[in-house]
Amino acid sequence: MGGAAPVASLREAAMAVSTGIASHVLILGGWNAYSGSRTRQAVIADTSALPGRGIARDYYLPFGLTAPPQWYALMARRHMHEFGAKQEQLGAIAVAMRKHAQLNSQAVMCGKPLAIVDYLKSPVIADPYRLFECCLETDGAAAVVVTTPQRARALQHPPVYVMGVAAVSG
């Protein structure tokens, strides 16, 4: 499922718990995008044997689009054309995401806030995307426990309820 895998995993876990198939589900995720192979290397590699990689192989790579920012830039440019979005609005998202990263003392960019003026001065990577729209390739991992509402209410922290999920692949 590629980038949709976390959402698809949450959907499957919520369905398992809500139907009584499981009482608790642990969802694990991790990626060594910095110390391992980089996204671009994985995409350019022989993708014929990899499930779900046919879209990149068949539609993006023949036109020189070898990295995800290039793929999504096409959609962003179309959105800007149809709805009149401006570069400053894209920048507001990057600035907000960096602001949220400042809340985590372990974040790679902690202590390095981003202002809209810095965003607008940054180089264009794949028009309309600039440097600060591109993901930092870092190593990381996360875990989420999905359980019943009754069990979640008995825990120390307030529960987060899964109200809906959607994912599409291929």
Phi, psi and omega in degrees: 000355178058231182294343178274355184302318179299319180292318178297321178295318178296318178300311182296319180295315179297320178294319180297318181288315184292335178267356179085005177294326179221153174268327181216143176227131176259122177255122179249146175212145177197156181203134175256068184286344178262309183278342178260206179286142180282158182306313182300318180297319181293324181288318183286334180303166178302109184261002185296331182267355183267127178295141177080359182263359182298327181298312178298312183298317188273327189247331184260308186301320180299340182256013177083009179270096190253001182218147182309320179302327178292320181296312184285337178299324178299316180291321179295318179297320178295318178299317179298321180295314185285324189246359176076019178299147182249162179303323180297328178288321174297318180298325179299327178292313179299319179295317179295318180296320178293322178299318178295323180296333180294343180282347181252112183295344179264358181295143181303322183260016178299136181083005180232073181296159181240130176255155181300326179296322177292320177302311184292337178273349184287155183292147174284129179263310177212099187314124013264006184283136177255177183311317188279001171269345182276139180292140170286132177275107183228162172275144179190166178205158178208160176218142177228134175255126176253128181217182181287153177302323180298314180293318182298322180294335181277354182274172187293320184258154178299141181286158171248123183267138175276111183263340178175152177216156175209142178210147178227143178216138174057000000 
